[in-house]
Amino acid sequence: MRALLWLLLAASVLANVFISTFAGWSGGLQIAGSVCTGAVLLGSAVGLWLTRLRNQG
């Protein structure tokens, strides 16, 4: 599960960089792509935070 969340986190960062620099999208299409990749990034970050190992002590 954590490996999948890490993969999603990395993929969303790379996708966001691609959309913002290389895709050539503009206007609403770029905003929609950035919002989607940002939602995946935030979701995977929250999932990783919720599944973190906690030290007892």
C-alpha positions in Angstrom: 0.0 0.0 0.0 2.7 2.5 1.0 4.7 1.6 -2.2 1.7 2.5 -4.3 1.2 5.8 -2.5 4.9 6.6 -3.0 4.5 5.8 -6.7 1.5 8.0 -7.0 3.3 10.8 -5.2 6.3 10.6 -7.6 4.1 10.2 -10.7 1.9 13.2 -9.8 5.0 15.4 -9.3 6.4 14.4 -12.6 3.1 14.8 -14.4 2.7 18.3 -12.9 6.2 19.3 -14.1 5.4 17.9 -17.6 2.1 19.7 -17.8 3.5 23.0 -16.6 6.6 23.0 -18.8 6.6 20.6 -21.7 3.0 19.8 -22.7 2.3 23.2 -24.4 -1.1 23.4 -22.8 -2.5 26.8 -21.9 -5.5 28.3 -20.2 -8.2 26.0 -18.8 -6.5 22.8 -19.9 -3.3 23.6 -18.0 -5.3 24.5 -14.9 -7.4 21.3 -15.1 -4.3 19.2 -15.5 -2.6 20.9 -12.6 -5.7 20.6 -10.4 -5.9 16.8 -11.1 -2.3 16.2 -10.5 -2.4 18.3 -7.3 -5.4 16.3 -6.0 -3.5 13.1 -6.6 -0.4 14.5 -4.9 -2.4 15.7 -1.8 -4.3 12.4 -1.6 -1.1 10.3 -1.7 0.6 12.6 0.8 -2.3 12.3 3.2 -2.4 8.5 2.7 1.4 8.3 3.5 0.9 10.5 6.6 -1.9 8.4 7.9 0.0 5.1 7.4 3.3 6.4 8.9 5.0 4.3 11.6 4.6 5.9 15.1 7.2 5.4 17.8 5.7 4.3 21.2 7.5 6.0 24.0 
